[in-house]
Amino acid sequence: MQSPEVPKTKRIVLIAHDNKKEDLVEWVQLHKEILSKHHLYATGTTGKIVHERTDLPVHRFLSGPLGGDQQIGAKIVDGEIDVVIFFWDPLTAQPHDPDVKALLRIAVLYNIPIANNRRSADYLISSDLLASSYKKTTIDYSTGLPIY
């Protein structure tokens, strides 16, 4: 069962499609000081690049097309991910598009904040909630009522 509280130190996932990896790395470099206070996770290639270019510790899952998106989705279901930063490329077809959609669906279902571009990531990282614990709310989809 998921904890009703999101911890002060967040577990943040970083994902980027190939055409967006450079943009994500630049964003991480700009926010390195803030991100260094949290636990970072990423799909395989993205995590490797972020670590090499920023020296931040990053727990790496498999590459997205090899199951990394599904691994992250499972961690969300288990209550082990608090924020998703996913710079996705809306103009390029992805061979693992069903996995991407499943990941986004699970994140929304479990009320996980998601940033899908640089501006939304800037809003998330500048939120006061990023550096504090707070009670999370999810929806019991069998009743439609919030669970606190």
RASULQUI-V471324 format. One record per residue. RES is the residue in one small letter. PHI is phi as a letter, one per 40 degrees, with the letter a starting at -180 (* if undefined). PSI is psi in whole degrees, 0 to 359 (* if undefined). D_LAST is the distance of its C-alpha to the last C-alpha in Angstrom with 2 decimals. Layout:
RES	PHI	PSI	D_LAST
RES	PHI	PSI	D_LAST
This chain:
m	*	141	12.57
q	c	148	10.75
s	c	141	9.80
p	c	358	6.36
e	b	135	8.93
v	c	127	11.59
p	c	162	14.88
k	c	317	17.53
t	c	112	19.91
k	c	156	18.74
r	b	105	19.91
i	b	128	21.65
v	c	135	23.52
l	b	123	26.79
i	b	143	28.49
a	a	134	31.54
h	c	163	33.99
d	d	314	37.61
n	c	355	38.55
k	b	359	35.55
k	c	317	35.79
e	c	318	38.06
d	c	318	35.82
l	c	316	32.82
v	c	316	35.03
e	c	318	36.27
w	c	316	32.74
v	c	317	31.80
q	d	320	35.06
l	c	330	34.27
h	b	25	30.89
k	d	318	32.01
e	c	315	31.47
i	c	313	27.78
l	c	331	27.20
s	c	345	29.10
k	c	2	26.31
h	b	170	23.89
h	c	124	24.20
l	b	139	25.83
y	b	157	26.03
a	a	161	28.19
t	c	163	30.10
g	d	297	33.56
t	c	318	35.96
t	c	314	33.63
g	c	320	32.64
k	c	314	36.32
i	c	315	37.36
v	d	314	34.63
h	c	313	35.54
e	c	324	39.27
r	c	344	39.15
t	b	345	36.75
d	g	15	37.09
l	c	142	33.31
p	c	132	32.06
v	b	122	30.35
h	c	126	29.16
r	b	132	30.71
f	c	184	29.78
l	c	163	32.44
s	d	148	33.73
g	d	308	31.74
p	c	343	34.50
l	c	9	34.78
g	h	359	31.18
g	c	322	29.38
d	c	321	27.07
q	c	324	26.12
q	c	317	25.67
i	c	318	23.20
g	d	319	21.33
a	c	321	21.15
k	c	325	19.81
i	c	313	16.99
v	c	324	16.16
d	c	0	16.43
g	g	24	13.98
e	b	9	17.10
i	b	136	17.40
d	b	332	15.68
v	a	142	18.21
v	b	123	20.98
i	b	109	24.25
f	b	98	26.39
f	c	96	29.70
w	b	156	30.84
d	b	105	34.21
p	c	353	34.11
l	b	354	37.91
t	b	127	38.65
a	c	137	38.08
q	b	135	36.29
p	c	338	37.39
h	b	31	33.86
d	d	321	32.33
p	c	324	30.52
d	c	321	28.75
v	c	313	27.80
k	c	322	26.40
a	c	318	24.44
l	c	313	22.96
l	c	321	22.02
r	c	313	20.54
i	c	319	18.33
a	c	317	17.22
v	c	316	16.31
l	d	321	14.66
y	c	14	12.33
n	f	43	11.83
i	c	128	14.31
p	c	136	16.49
i	b	134	20.03
a	b	127	23.34
n	b	3	26.26
n	a	176	29.02
r	c	318	30.23
r	c	315	29.21
s	c	327	25.55
a	c	322	25.62
d	c	319	27.18
y	c	314	24.40
l	c	313	21.72
i	c	338	23.80
s	c	359	24.60
s	c	139	21.07
d	c	334	20.31
l	c	339	16.88
l	c	327	18.93
a	b	13	20.26
s	b	159	17.29
s	c	156	14.11
y	a	157	10.84
k	c	134	7.10
k	c	152	6.40
t	b	133	4.92
t	b	171	6.86
i	b	134	8.72
d	c	102	10.01
y	c	349	13.54
s	c	333	15.18
t	b	340	13.82
g	g	8	12.94
l	b	150	9.75
p	c	149	6.41
i	b	127	3.80
y	b	*	0.00
